[in-house]
């Protein structure tokens, strides 16, 4: 929703689909990292939902799986940012949004990095 507001506020409705996809990609990256934080900080038998699914899918290779997934989604996100007519002054900040989000999420969970 927050990415859509930019489209409406700027009267650039033609950007709506791209901004929605960027928001979806940010959401997926956030969820993958959130699940990773749960896997790293909880006992396996206490994991529920998508964190449990991640653990069952990747097992002892969770960190590698999450890193590869995050980088894949981030690459697509940055490609989309580069295609949209953002003011050049803000482009770098917008590109760095995934890193900003996951750094905060990992730090909150007491994890330095992945």
ABEGO torsion letter per residue (X at the ends): XAAAAAAAAAGBAAAAAAAAAAAAAAAAAAAAAAAAAAAAABBAAABBEAAAAAAAAAEAAAAAAAAAAAAAAAAAAAAAAAABBBBAAAAAAAAAAAAAAAAAAAAAAGBABX
